[in-house]
Amino acid sequence: MLIRCLSIFALFFASTVAIAEPAPWYWWVSQLDGTRVCNQTPLGEGWTWEPTPFKDARCRVRL
């Protein structure tokens, strides 16, 4: 019974990992001097993001 439960859990976990995608990249613009940085996560206070998501780390290929 334990092996059956573990195998079901392993199959469920494997299926969720198989459909995972990387986070999108966004342009972040500094409110101080207008510098633009391509990043996946917020850079902190003083930065605003442009809502267009990108697929690559250079913010060239749009989703």
Stockholm file with secondary structure:
# STOCKHOLM 1.0

chainA/1-63         MLIRCLSIFALFFASTVAIAEPAPWYWWVSQLDGTRVCNQTPLGEGWTWEPTPFKDARCRVRL
#=GR chainA/1-63 SS CHHHHHHHHHHHHHHHHHTCCCCCBEEEEETTTCCEEEESSCCCTTEEECSCCBSSTTSCSBC
#=GC SS_cons        CHHHHHHHHHHHHHHHHHTCCCCCBEEEEETTTCCEEEESSCCCTTEEECSCCBSSTTSCSBC
//
